[in-house]
Amino acid sequence: MKKKELKRLFKTNPDFEAWLRQDASRIESIRANPAAASQLFKRWSDRKKGKIDFENITEKTKKASEMLTNVQSFMEMMSEYSKKQEKQ
């Protein structure tokens, strides 16, 4: 997709542009390869129609899992530190 076509797409679908701006990786992928905009537009329109976007759900679930793992390891470290302080 050419820049001119991309601008026209954004003009006709401002919600699509807002959706792109929600995630920096989407913006970077379009800057690196403007042809990727058509794939992202299809994904956005399918999502808008109510179809389930499993790729997006999987991505968000993975991020949440990583965050919870980090919090859990931090809590375990704090617990171990607390136990060491009680022994002293």
PDB file of N, CA, C and O in Angstrom:
ATOM      1  N   MET A   1       0.839  -1.174   0.000  1.00  0.00           N
ATOM      2  CA  MET A   1       0.000   0.000   0.000  1.00  0.00           C
ATOM      3  C   MET A   1       0.888   1.242   0.000  1.00  0.00           C
ATOM      4  O   MET A   1       1.844   1.331   0.770  1.00  0.00           O
ATOM      5  N   LYS A   2       0.572   2.171  -0.844  1.00  0.00           N
ATOM      6  CA  LYS A   2       1.365   3.397  -0.934  1.00  0.00           C
ATOM      7  C   LYS A   2       0.912   4.388   0.131  1.00  0.00           C
ATOM      8  O   LYS A   2      -0.177   4.274   0.693  1.00  0.00           O
ATOM      9  N   LYS A   3       1.788   5.371   0.393  1.00  0.00           N
ATOM     10  CA  LYS A   3       1.474   6.372   1.412  1.00  0.00           C
ATOM     11  C   LYS A   3       0.189   7.117   1.090  1.00  0.00           C
ATOM     12  O   LYS A   3      -0.600   7.424   1.983  1.00  0.00           O
ATOM     13  N   LYS A   4      -0.016   7.401  -0.177  1.00  0.00           N
ATOM     14  CA  LYS A   4      -1.214   8.119  -0.597  1.00  0.00           C
ATOM     15  C   LYS A   4      -2.466   7.302  -0.280  1.00  0.00           C
ATOM     16  O   LYS A   4      -3.454   7.830   0.229  1.00  0.00           O
ATOM     17  N   GLU A   5      -2.409   6.010  -0.589  1.00  0.00           N
ATOM     18  CA  GLU A   5      -3.536   5.123  -0.298  1.00  0.00           C
ATOM     19  C   GLU A   5      -3.749   4.989   1.205  1.00  0.00           C
ATOM     20  O   GLU A   5      -4.882   4.914   1.680  1.00  0.00           O
ATOM     21  N   LEU A   6      -2.652   4.959   1.938  1.00  0.00           N
ATOM     22  CA  LEU A   6      -2.720   4.846   3.393  1.00  0.00           C
ATOM     23  C   LEU A   6      -3.390   6.076   4.003  1.00  0.00           C
ATOM     24  O   LEU A   6      -4.219   5.949   4.904  1.00  0.00           O
ATOM     25  N   LYS A   7      -3.035   7.261   3.515  1.00  0.00           N
ATOM     26  CA  LYS A   7      -3.658   8.492   4.003  1.00  0.00           C
ATOM     27  C   LYS A   7      -5.151   8.487   3.705  1.00  0.00           C
ATOM     28  O   LYS A   7      -5.956   8.899   4.540  1.00  0.00           O
ATOM     29  N   ARG A   8      -5.516   8.023   2.526  1.00  0.00           N
ATOM     30  CA  ARG A   8      -6.927   7.940   2.149  1.00  0.00           C
ATOM     31  C   ARG A   8      -7.666   6.961   3.064  1.00  0.00           C
ATOM     32  O   ARG A   8      -8.796   7.216   3.481  1.00  0.00           O
ATOM     33  N   LEU A   9      -7.018   5.849   3.366  1.00  0.00           N
ATOM     34  CA  LEU A   9      -7.609   4.849   4.264  1.00  0.00           C
ATOM     35  C   LEU A   9      -7.839   5.442   5.651  1.00  0.00           C
ATOM     36  O   LEU A   9      -8.886   5.220   6.260  1.00  0.00           O
ATOM     37  N   PHE A  10      -6.866   6.191   6.147  1.00  0.00           N
ATOM     38  CA  PHE A  10      -7.010   6.833   7.453  1.00  0.00           C
ATOM     39  C   PHE A  10      -8.118   7.880   7.444  1.00  0.00           C
ATOM     40  O   PHE A  10      -8.847   8.034   8.423  1.00  0.00           O
ATOM     41  N   LYS A  11      -8.235   8.594   6.332  1.00  0.00           N
ATOM     42  CA  LYS A  11      -9.259   9.630   6.226  1.00  0.00           C
ATOM     43  C   LYS A  11     -10.657   9.014   6.253  1.00  0.00           C
ATOM     44  O   LYS A  11     -11.562   9.543   6.899  1.00  0.00           O
ATOM     45  N   THR A  12     -10.824   7.913   5.559  1.00  0.00           N
ATOM     46  CA  THR A  12     -12.142   7.267   5.501  1.00  0.00           C
ATOM     47  C   THR A  12     -12.448   6.432   6.739  1.00  0.00           C
ATOM     48  O   THR A  12     -13.613   6.162   7.032  1.00  0.00           O
ATOM     49  N   ASN A  13     -11.408   6.021   7.469  1.00  0.00           N
ATOM     50  CA  ASN A  13     -11.585   5.181   8.662  1.00  0.00           C
ATOM     51  C   ASN A  13     -10.772   5.729   9.837  1.00  0.00           C
ATOM     52  O   ASN A  13      -9.732   5.165  10.176  1.00  0.00           O
ATOM     53  N   PRO A  14     -11.222   6.801  10.453  1.00  0.00           N
ATOM     54  CA  PRO A  14     -10.454   7.370  11.561  1.00  0.00           C
ATOM     55  C   PRO A  14     -10.353   6.430  12.765  1.00  0.00           C
ATOM     56  O   PRO A  14      -9.406   6.520  13.546  1.00  0.00           O
ATOM     57  N   ASP A  15     -11.333   5.526  12.916  1.00  0.00           N
ATOM     58  CA  ASP A  15     -11.267   4.545  14.009  1.00  0.00           C
ATOM     59  C   ASP A  15     -10.100   3.585  13.813  1.00  0.00           C
ATOM     60  O   ASP A  15      -9.477   3.141  14.778  1.00  0.00           O
ATOM     61  N   PHE A  16      -9.816   3.275  12.568  1.00  0.00           N
ATOM     62  CA  PHE A  16      -8.691   2.392  12.262  1.00  0.00           C
ATOM     63  C   PHE A  16      -7.376   3.050  12.674  1.00  0.00           C
ATOM     64  O   PHE A  16      -6.507   2.406  13.263  1.00  0.00           O
ATOM     65  N   GLU A  17      -7.240   4.329  12.362  1.00  0.00           N
ATOM     66  CA  GLU A  17      -6.030   5.057  12.742  1.00  0.00           C
ATOM     67  C   GLU A  17      -5.884   5.100  14.262  1.00  0.00           C
ATOM     68  O   GLU A  17      -4.783   4.929  14.784  1.00  0.00           O
ATOM     69  N   ALA A  18      -6.986   5.328  14.971  1.00  0.00           N
ATOM     70  CA  ALA A  18      -6.951   5.353  16.438  1.00  0.00           C
ATOM     71  C   ALA A  18      -6.547   3.983  16.984  1.00  0.00           C
ATOM     72  O   ALA A  18      -5.795   3.890  17.953  1.00  0.00           O
ATOM     73  N   TRP A  19      -7.050   2.928  16.358  1.00  0.00           N
ATOM     74  CA  TRP A  19      -6.710   1.574  16.785  1.00  0.00           C
ATOM     75  C   TRP A  19      -5.215   1.303  16.584  1.00  0.00           C
ATOM     76  O   TRP A  19      -4.579   0.660  17.419  1.00  0.00           O
ATOM     77  N   LEU A  20      -4.665   1.792  15.482  1.00  0.00           N
ATOM     78  CA  LEU A  20      -3.235   1.616  15.212  1.00  0.00           C
ATOM     79  C   LEU A  20      -2.391   2.316  16.269  1.00  0.00           C
ATOM     80  O   LEU A  20      -1.371   1.787  16.710  1.00  0.00           O
ATOM     81  N   ARG A  21      -2.819   3.501  16.672  1.00  0.00           N
ATOM     82  CA  ARG A  21      -2.056   4.293  17.636  1.00  0.00           C
ATOM     83  C   ARG A  21      -2.068   3.695  19.035  1.00  0.00           C
ATOM     84  O   ARG A  21      -1.270   4.100  19.880  1.00  0.00           O
ATOM     85  N   GLN A  22      -2.950   2.748  19.297  1.00  0.00           N
ATOM     86  CA  GLN A  22      -3.016   2.119  20.609  1.00  0.00           C
ATOM     87  C   GLN A  22      -1.818   1.227  20.884  1.00  0.00           C
ATOM     88  O   GLN A  22      -1.489   0.977  22.044  1.00  0.00           O
ATOM     89  N   ASP A  23      -1.171   0.750  19.855  1.00  0.00           N
ATOM     90  CA  ASP A  23      -0.045  -0.174  20.019  1.00  0.00           C
ATOM     91  C   ASP A  23       1.130   0.300  19.154  1.00  0.00           C
ATOM     92  O   ASP A  23       1.012   0.403  17.934  1.00  0.00           O
ATOM     93  N   ALA A  24       2.242   0.581  19.792  1.00  0.00           N
ATOM     94  CA  ALA A  24       3.416   1.093  19.084  1.00  0.00           C
ATOM     95  C   ALA A  24       3.953   0.085  18.058  1.00  0.00           C
ATOM     96  O   ALA A  24       4.521   0.482  17.041  1.00  0.00           O
ATOM     97  N   SER A  25       3.776  -1.200  18.319  1.00  0.00           N
ATOM     98  CA  SER A  25       4.285  -2.204  17.377  1.00  0.00           C
ATOM     99  C   SER A  25       3.531  -2.150  16.053  1.00  0.00           C
ATOM    100  O   SER A  25       4.106  -2.420  14.999  1.00  0.00           O
ATOM    101  N   ARG A  26       2.253  -1.803  16.103  1.00  0.00           N
ATOM    102  CA  ARG A  26       1.479  -1.682  14.858  1.00  0.00           C
ATOM    103  C   ARG A  26       2.008  -0.517  14.025  1.00  0.00           C
ATOM    104  O   ARG A  26       2.164  -0.630  12.810  1.00  0.00           O
ATOM    105  N   ILE A  27       2.278   0.594  14.690  1.00  0.00           N
ATOM    106  CA  ILE A  27       2.791   1.776  13.992  1.00  0.00           C
ATOM    107  C   ILE A  27       4.141   1.468  13.372  1.00  0.00           C
ATOM    108  O   ILE A  27       4.389   1.824  12.220  1.00  0.00           O
ATOM    109  N   GLU A  28       5.015   0.811  14.122  1.00  0.00           N
ATOM    110  CA  GLU A  28       6.345   0.464  13.607  1.00  0.00           C
ATOM    111  C   GLU A  28       6.247  -0.480  12.417  1.00  0.00           C
ATOM    112  O   GLU A  28       7.007  -0.346  11.458  1.00  0.00           O
ATOM    113  N   SER A  29       5.327  -1.426  12.466  1.00  0.00           N
ATOM    114  CA  SER A  29       5.213  -2.374  11.354  1.00  0.00           C
ATOM    115  C   SER A  29       4.753  -1.656  10.083  1.00  0.00           C
ATOM    116  O   SER A  29       5.183  -2.010   8.985  1.00  0.00           O
ATOM    117  N   ILE A  30       3.894  -0.663  10.220  1.00  0.00           N
ATOM    118  CA  ILE A  30       3.449   0.085   9.037  1.00  0.00           C
ATOM    119  C   ILE A  30       4.565   0.985   8.525  1.00  0.00           C
ATOM    120  O   ILE A  30       4.744   1.123   7.314  1.00  0.00           O
ATOM    121  N   ARG A  31       5.313   1.595   9.431  1.00  0.00           N
ATOM    122  CA  ARG A  31       6.428   2.441   8.989  1.00  0.00           C
ATOM    123  C   ARG A  31       7.486   1.616   8.275  1.00  0.00           C
ATOM    124  O   ARG A  31       8.063   2.066   7.285  1.00  0.00           O
ATOM    125  N   ALA A  32       7.740   0.429   8.762  1.00  0.00           N
ATOM    126  CA  ALA A  32       8.741  -0.433   8.154  1.00  0.00           C
ATOM    127  C   ALA A  32       8.250  -1.011   6.826  1.00  0.00           C
ATOM    128  O   ALA A  32       9.020  -1.161   5.877  1.00  0.00           O
ATOM    129  N   ASN A  33       6.958  -1.333   6.775  1.00  0.00           N
ATOM    130  CA  ASN A  33       6.396  -1.951   5.576  1.00  0.00           C
ATOM    131  C   ASN A  33       4.960  -1.461   5.381  1.00  0.00           C
ATOM    132  O   ASN A  33       4.034  -2.041   5.948  1.00  0.00           O
ATOM    133  N   PRO A  34       4.761  -0.408   4.592  1.00  0.00           N
ATOM    134  CA  PRO A  34       3.406   0.125   4.388  1.00  0.00           C
ATOM    135  C   PRO A  34       2.417  -0.901   3.833  1.00  0.00           C
ATOM    136  O   PRO A  34       1.207  -0.737   3.992  1.00  0.00           O
ATOM    137  N   ALA A  35       2.907  -1.938   3.194  1.00  0.00           N
ATOM    138  CA  ALA A  35       2.013  -2.977   2.672  1.00  0.00           C
ATOM    139  C   ALA A  35       1.329  -3.746   3.800  1.00  0.00           C
ATOM    140  O   ALA A  35       0.280  -4.355   3.588  1.00  0.00           O
ATOM    141  N   ALA A  36       1.912  -3.721   4.990  1.00  0.00           N
ATOM    142  CA  ALA A  36       1.323  -4.414   6.140  1.00  0.00           C
ATOM    143  C   ALA A  36       0.025  -3.764   6.580  1.00  0.00           C
ATOM    144  O   ALA A  36      -0.744  -4.371   7.326  1.00  0.00           O
ATOM    145  N   ALA A  37      -0.235  -2.548   6.138  1.00  0.00           N
ATOM    146  CA  ALA A  37      -1.455  -1.839   6.526  1.00  0.00           C
ATOM    147  C   ALA A  37      -2.700  -2.589   6.072  1.00  0.00           C
ATOM    148  O   ALA A  37      -3.709  -2.595   6.777  1.00  0.00           O
ATOM    149  N   SER A  38      -2.640  -3.214   4.915  1.00  0.00           N
ATOM    150  CA  SER A  38      -3.816  -3.944   4.433  1.00  0.00           C
ATOM    151  C   SER A  38      -4.145  -5.126   5.341  1.00  0.00           C
ATOM    152  O   SER A  38      -5.316  -5.410   5.593  1.00  0.00           O
ATOM    153  N   GLN A  39      -3.114  -5.818   5.833  1.00  0.00           N
ATOM    154  CA  GLN A  39      -3.342  -6.931   6.757  1.00  0.00           C
ATOM    155  C   GLN A  39      -3.911  -6.430   8.081  1.00  0.00           C
ATOM    156  O   GLN A  39      -4.838  -7.019   8.637  1.00  0.00           O
ATOM    157  N   LEU A  40      -3.339  -5.333   8.575  1.00  0.00           N
ATOM    158  CA  LEU A  40      -3.840  -4.764   9.826  1.00  0.00           C
ATOM    159  C   LEU A  40      -5.270  -4.240   9.660  1.00  0.00           C
ATOM    160  O   LEU A  40      -6.087  -4.358  10.573  1.00  0.00           O
ATOM    161  N   PHE A  41      -5.567  -3.668   8.504  1.00  0.00           N
ATOM    162  CA  PHE A  41      -6.923  -3.180   8.259  1.00  0.00           C
ATOM    163  C   PHE A  41      -7.909  -4.340   8.251  1.00  0.00           C
ATOM    164  O   PHE A  41      -9.008  -4.229   8.795  1.00  0.00           O
ATOM    165  N   LYS A  42      -7.522  -5.447   7.640  1.00  0.00           N
ATOM    166  CA  LYS A  42      -8.391  -6.627   7.623  1.00  0.00           C
ATOM    167  C   LYS A  42      -8.619  -7.131   9.033  1.00  0.00           C
ATOM    168  O   LYS A  42      -9.745  -7.465   9.403  1.00  0.00           O
ATOM    169  N   ARG A  43      -7.555  -7.188   9.824  1.00  0.00           N
ATOM    170  CA  ARG A  43      -7.665  -7.631  11.214  1.00  0.00           C
ATOM    171  C   ARG A  43      -8.588  -6.704  12.008  1.00  0.00           C
ATOM    172  O   ARG A  43      -9.418  -7.162  12.793  1.00  0.00           O
ATOM    173  N   TRP A  44      -8.430  -5.395  11.793  1.00  0.00           N
ATOM    174  CA  TRP A  44      -9.246  -4.404  12.491  1.00  0.00           C
ATOM    175  C   TRP A  44     -10.716  -4.526  12.074  1.00  0.00           C
ATOM    176  O   TRP A  44     -11.605  -4.493  12.924  1.00  0.00           O
ATOM    177  N   SER A  45     -10.970  -4.666  10.788  1.00  0.00           N
ATOM    178  CA  SER A  45     -12.360  -4.746  10.324  1.00  0.00           C
ATOM    179  C   SER A  45     -13.022  -6.041  10.791  1.00  0.00           C
ATOM    180  O   SER A  45     -14.207  -6.043  11.123  1.00  0.00           O
ATOM    181  N   ASP A  46     -12.268  -7.141  10.820  1.00  0.00           N
ATOM    182  CA  ASP A  46     -12.814  -8.403  11.342  1.00  0.00           C
ATOM    183  C   ASP A  46     -13.167  -8.250  12.819  1.00  0.00           C
ATOM    184  O   ASP A  46     -14.208  -8.726  13.274  1.00  0.00           O
ATOM    185  N   ARG A  47     -12.294  -7.586  13.555  1.00  0.00           N
ATOM    186  CA  ARG A  47     -12.517  -7.360  14.983  1.00  0.00           C
ATOM    187  C   ARG A  47     -13.740  -6.483  15.192  1.00  0.00           C
ATOM    188  O   ARG A  47     -14.537  -6.702  16.105  1.00  0.00           O
ATOM    189  N   LYS A  48     -13.869  -5.501  14.340  1.00  0.00           N
ATOM    190  CA  LYS A  48     -14.993  -4.576  14.434  1.00  0.00           C
ATOM    191  C   LYS A  48     -16.313  -5.292  14.137  1.00  0.00           C
ATOM    192  O   LYS A  48     -17.350  -4.964  14.713  1.00  0.00           O
ATOM    193  N   LYS A  49     -16.261  -6.256  13.248  1.00  0.00           N
ATOM    194  CA  LYS A  49     -17.465  -7.012  12.885  1.00  0.00           C
ATOM    195  C   LYS A  49     -17.863  -8.006  13.971  1.00  0.00           C
ATOM    196  O   LYS A  49     -18.955  -8.572  13.929  1.00  0.00           O
ATOM    197  N   GLY A  50     -16.994  -8.213  14.925  1.00  0.00           N
ATOM    198  CA  GLY A  50     -17.324  -9.122  16.022  1.00  0.00           C
ATOM    199  C   GLY A  50     -16.628 -10.455  15.952  1.00  0.00           C
ATOM    200  O   GLY A  50     -16.865 -11.328  16.786  1.00  0.00           O
ATOM    201  N   LYS A  51     -15.770 -10.622  14.965  1.00  0.00           N
ATOM    202  CA  LYS A  51     -15.018 -11.864  14.890  1.00  0.00           C
ATOM    203  C   LYS A  51     -13.954 -11.869  15.975  1.00  0.00           C
ATOM    204  O   LYS A  51     -13.441 -10.816  16.354  1.00  0.00           O
ATOM    205  N   ILE A  52     -13.631 -13.026  16.462  1.00  0.00           N
ATOM    206  CA  ILE A  52     -12.647 -13.153  17.530  1.00  0.00           C
ATOM    207  C   ILE A  52     -11.246 -13.122  16.935  1.00  0.00           C
ATOM    208  O   ILE A  52     -10.937 -13.848  15.990  1.00  0.00           O
ATOM    209  N   ASP A  53     -10.420 -12.281  17.500  1.00  0.00           N
ATOM    210  CA  ASP A  53      -9.036 -12.133  17.055  1.00  0.00           C
ATOM    211  C   ASP A  53      -8.144 -12.918  18.023  1.00  0.00           C
ATOM    212  O   ASP A  53      -7.664 -12.375  19.018  1.00  0.00           O
ATOM    213  N   PHE A  54      -7.930 -14.199  17.718  1.00  0.00           N
ATOM    214  CA  PHE A  54      -7.182 -15.056  18.618  1.00  0.00           C
ATOM    215  C   PHE A  54      -5.731 -14.624  18.775  1.00  0.00           C
ATOM    216  O   PHE A  54      -5.134 -14.809  19.836  1.00  0.00           O
ATOM    217  N   GLU A  55      -5.167 -14.051  17.725  1.00  0.00           N
ATOM    218  CA  GLU A  55      -3.771 -13.600  17.795  1.00  0.00           C
ATOM    219  C   GLU A  55      -3.628 -12.486  18.841  1.00  0.00           C
ATOM    220  O   GLU A  55      -2.690 -12.492  19.638  1.00  0.00           O
ATOM    221  N   ASN A  56      -4.542 -11.558  18.830  1.00  0.00           N
ATOM    222  CA  ASN A  56      -4.507 -10.451  19.781  1.00  0.00           C
ATOM    223  C   ASN A  56      -4.755 -10.956  21.204  1.00  0.00           C
ATOM    224  O   ASN A  56      -4.095 -10.515  22.145  1.00  0.00           O
ATOM    225  N   ILE A  57      -5.702 -11.877  21.358  1.00  0.00           N
ATOM    226  CA  ILE A  57      -5.988 -12.444  22.673  1.00  0.00           C
ATOM    227  C   ILE A  57      -4.776 -13.198  23.201  1.00  0.00           C
ATOM    228  O   ILE A  57      -4.436 -13.084  24.378  1.00  0.00           O
ATOM    229  N   THR A  58      -4.132 -13.959  22.344  1.00  0.00           N
ATOM    230  CA  THR A  58      -2.949 -14.715  22.742  1.00  0.00           C
ATOM    231  C   THR A  58      -1.832 -13.775  23.174  1.00  0.00           C
ATOM    232  O   THR A  58      -1.145 -14.028  24.164  1.00  0.00           O
ATOM    233  N   GLU A  59      -1.655 -12.698  22.432  1.00  0.00           N
ATOM    234  CA  GLU A  59      -0.616 -11.718  22.750  1.00  0.00           C
ATOM    235  C   GLU A  59      -0.871 -11.074  24.119  1.00  0.00           C
ATOM    236  O   GLU A  59       0.047 -10.943  24.928  1.00  0.00           O
ATOM    237  N   LYS A  60      -2.100 -10.683  24.365  1.00  0.00           N
ATOM    238  CA  LYS A  60      -2.443 -10.055  25.644  1.00  0.00           C
ATOM    239  C   LYS A  60      -2.332 -11.039  26.799  1.00  0.00           C
ATOM    240  O   LYS A  60      -1.888 -10.673  27.887  1.00  0.00           O
ATOM    241  N   THR A  61      -2.729 -12.279  26.571  1.00  0.00           N
ATOM    242  CA  THR A  61      -2.629 -13.303  27.606  1.00  0.00           C
ATOM    243  C   THR A  61      -1.168 -13.565  27.960  1.00  0.00           C
ATOM    244  O   THR A  61      -0.831 -13.733  29.132  1.00  0.00           O
ATOM    245  N   LYS A  62      -0.307 -13.600  26.954  1.00  0.00           N
ATOM    246  CA  LYS A  62       1.119 -13.821  27.174  1.00  0.00           C
ATOM    247  C   LYS A  62       1.712 -12.685  28.005  1.00  0.00           C
ATOM    248  O   LYS A  62       2.477 -12.930  28.938  1.00  0.00           O
ATOM    249  N   LYS A  63       1.356 -11.429  27.666  1.00  0.00           N
ATOM    250  CA  LYS A  63       1.861 -10.280  28.417  1.00  0.00           C
ATOM    251  C   LYS A  63       1.389 -10.332  29.869  1.00  0.00           C
ATOM    252  O   LYS A  63       2.163 -10.059  30.787  1.00  0.00           O
ATOM    253  N   ALA A  64       0.118 -10.682  30.074  1.00  0.00           N
ATOM    254  CA  ALA A  64      -0.428 -10.762  31.431  1.00  0.00           C
ATOM    255  C   ALA A  64       0.260 -11.868  32.221  1.00  0.00           C
ATOM    256  O   ALA A  64       0.550 -11.699  33.406  1.00  0.00           O
ATOM    257  N   SER A  65       0.516 -12.982  31.581  1.00  0.00           N
ATOM    258  CA  SER A  65       1.189 -14.097  32.236  1.00  0.00           C
ATOM    259  C   SER A  65       2.607 -13.716  32.657  1.00  0.00           C
ATOM    260  O   SER A  65       3.044 -14.046  33.759  1.00  0.00           O
ATOM    261  N   GLU A  66       3.320 -13.020  31.771  1.00  0.00           N
ATOM    262  CA  GLU A  66       4.673 -12.579  32.104  1.00  0.00           C
ATOM    263  C   GLU A  66       4.658 -11.612  33.288  1.00  0.00           C
ATOM    264  O   GLU A  66       5.507 -11.687  34.177  1.00  0.00           O
ATOM    265  N   MET A  67       3.692 -10.717  33.285  1.00  0.00           N
ATOM    266  CA  MET A  67       3.593  -9.749  34.367  1.00  0.00           C
ATOM    267  C   MET A  67       3.301 -10.451  35.692  1.00  0.00           C
ATOM    268  O   MET A  67       3.912 -10.136  36.713  1.00  0.00           O
ATOM    269  N   LEU A  68       2.375 -11.392  35.674  1.00  0.00           N
ATOM    270  CA  LEU A  68       2.045 -12.122  36.899  1.00  0.00           C
ATOM    271  C   LEU A  68       3.225 -12.955  37.394  1.00  0.00           C
ATOM    272  O   LEU A  68       3.438 -13.072  38.601  1.00  0.00           O
ATOM    273  N   THR A  69       3.976 -13.521  36.489  1.00  0.00           N
ATOM    274  CA  THR A  69       5.163 -14.283  36.869  1.00  0.00           C
ATOM    275  C   THR A  69       6.174 -13.377  37.547  1.00  0.00           C
ATOM    276  O   THR A  69       6.771 -13.753  38.556  1.00  0.00           O
ATOM    277  N   ASN A  70       6.371 -12.184  37.000  1.00  0.00           N
ATOM    278  CA  ASN A  70       7.297 -11.228  37.604  1.00  0.00           C
ATOM    279  C   ASN A  70       6.838 -10.800  38.994  1.00  0.00           C
ATOM    280  O   ASN A  70       7.649 -10.702  39.914  1.00  0.00           O
ATOM    281  N   VAL A  71       5.558 -10.549  39.146  1.00  0.00           N
ATOM    282  CA  VAL A  71       5.025 -10.155  40.448  1.00  0.00           C
ATOM    283  C   VAL A  71       5.182 -11.292  41.444  1.00  0.00           C
ATOM    284  O   VAL A  71       5.549 -11.068  42.597  1.00  0.00           O
ATOM    285  N   GLN A  72       4.908 -12.505  41.002  1.00  0.00           N
ATOM    286  CA  GLN A  72       5.023 -13.666  41.880  1.00  0.00           C
ATOM    287  C   GLN A  72       6.467 -13.866  42.334  1.00  0.00           C
ATOM    288  O   GLN A  72       6.705 -14.147  43.508  1.00  0.00           O
ATOM    289  N   SER A  73       7.425 -13.728  41.435  1.00  0.00           N
ATOM    290  CA  SER A  73       8.827 -13.897  41.824  1.00  0.00           C
ATOM    291  C   SER A  73       9.252 -12.787  42.786  1.00  0.00           C
ATOM    292  O   SER A  73      10.027 -13.032  43.711  1.00  0.00           O
ATOM    293  N   PHE A  74       8.753 -11.581  42.576  1.00  0.00           N
ATOM    294  CA  PHE A  74       9.055 -10.478  43.489  1.00  0.00           C
ATOM    295  C   PHE A  74       8.478 -10.762  44.876  1.00  0.00           C
ATOM    296  O   PHE A  74       9.140 -10.526  45.887  1.00  0.00           O
ATOM    297  N   MET A  75       7.263 -11.259  44.924  1.00  0.00           N
ATOM    298  CA  MET A  75       6.630 -11.582  46.212  1.00  0.00           C
ATOM    299  C   MET A  75       7.391 -12.698  46.932  1.00  0.00           C
ATOM    300  O   MET A  75       7.527 -12.664  48.155  1.00  0.00           O
ATOM    301  N   GLU A  76       7.884 -13.677  46.190  1.00  0.00           N
ATOM    302  CA  GLU A  76       8.660 -14.755  46.785  1.00  0.00           C
ATOM    303  C   GLU A  76       9.972 -14.227  47.354  1.00  0.00           C
ATOM    304  O   GLU A  76      10.401 -14.643  48.431  1.00  0.00           O
ATOM    305  N   MET A  77      10.605 -13.312  46.630  1.00  0.00           N
ATOM    306  CA  MET A  77      11.844 -12.710  47.128  1.00  0.00           C
ATOM    307  C   MET A  77      11.580 -11.944  48.416  1.00  0.00           C
ATOM    308  O   MET A  77      12.367 -12.025  49.359  1.00  0.00           O
ATOM    309  N   MET A  78      10.495 -11.212  48.463  1.00  0.00           N
ATOM    310  CA  MET A  78      10.148 -10.449  49.655  1.00  0.00           C
ATOM    311  C   MET A  78       9.860 -11.384  50.826  1.00  0.00           C
ATOM    312  O   MET A  78      10.227 -11.088  51.963  1.00  0.00           O
ATOM    313  N   SER A  79       9.214 -12.495  50.554  1.00  0.00           N
ATOM    314  CA  SER A  79       8.904 -13.474  51.594  1.00  0.00           C
ATOM    315  C   SER A  79      10.184 -14.088  52.153  1.00  0.00           C
ATOM    316  O   SER A  79      10.327 -14.240  53.367  1.00  0.00           O
ATOM    317  N   GLU A  80      11.110 -14.440  51.269  1.00  0.00           N
ATOM    318  CA  GLU A  80      12.379 -15.005  51.709  1.00  0.00           C
ATOM    319  C   GLU A  80      13.165 -13.997  52.536  1.00  0.00           C
ATOM    320  O   GLU A  80      13.760 -14.357  53.552  1.00  0.00           O
ATOM    321  N   TYR A  81      13.172 -12.761  52.117  1.00  0.00           N
ATOM    322  CA  TYR A  81      13.870 -11.701  52.846  1.00  0.00           C
ATOM    323  C   TYR A  81      13.247 -11.514  54.227  1.00  0.00           C
ATOM    324  O   TYR A  81      13.953 -11.325  55.218  1.00  0.00           O
ATOM    325  N   SER A  82      11.942 -11.568  54.280  1.00  0.00           N
ATOM    326  CA  SER A  82      11.228 -11.423  55.560  1.00  0.00           C
ATOM    327  C   SER A  82      11.571 -12.567  56.496  1.00  0.00           C
ATOM    328  O   SER A  82      11.765 -12.349  57.692  1.00  0.00           O
ATOM    329  N   LYS A  83      11.648 -13.778  55.975  1.00  0.00           N
ATOM    330  CA  LYS A  83      11.989 -14.943  56.791  1.00  0.00           C
ATOM    331  C   LYS A  83      13.422 -14.825  57.324  1.00  0.00           C
ATOM    332  O   LYS A  83      13.686 -15.181  58.473  1.00  0.00           O
ATOM    333  N   LYS A  84      14.335 -14.334  56.506  1.00  0.00           N
ATOM    334  CA  LYS A  84      15.719 -14.160  56.938  1.00  0.00           C
ATOM    335  C   LYS A  84      15.808 -13.116  58.045  1.00  0.00           C
ATOM    336  O   LYS A  84      16.593 -13.264  58.981  1.00  0.00           O
ATOM    337  N   GLN A  85      15.010 -12.068  57.940  1.00  0.00           N
ATOM    338  CA  GLN A  85      15.028 -11.012  58.959  1.00  0.00           C
ATOM    339  C   GLN A  85      14.465 -11.521  60.284  1.00  0.00           C
ATOM    340  O   GLN A  85      14.935 -11.117  61.348  1.00  0.00           O
ATOM    341  N   GLU A  86      13.460 -12.406  60.233  1.00  0.00           N
ATOM    342  CA  GLU A  86      12.883 -12.959  61.451  1.00  0.00           C
ATOM    343  C   GLU A  86      13.871 -13.864  62.171  1.00  0.00           C
ATOM    344  O   GLU A  86      13.871 -13.918  63.401  1.00  0.00           O
ATOM    345  N   LYS A  87      14.711 -14.572  61.432  1.00  0.00           N
ATOM    346  CA  LYS A  87      15.691 -15.488  62.027  1.00  0.00           C
ATOM    347  C   LYS A  87      16.796 -14.731  62.732  1.00  0.00           C
ATOM    348  O   LYS A  87      17.402 -15.250  63.669  1.00  0.00           O
ATOM    349  N   GLN A  88      17.061 -13.539  62.305  1.00  0.00           N
ATOM    350  CA  GLN A  88      18.176 -12.765  62.892  1.00  0.00           C
ATOM    351  C   GLN A  88      17.735 -12.132  64.140  1.00  0.00           C
ATOM    352  O   GLN A  88      18.516 -11.438  64.790  1.00  0.00           O
TER     353      GLN A  88
END
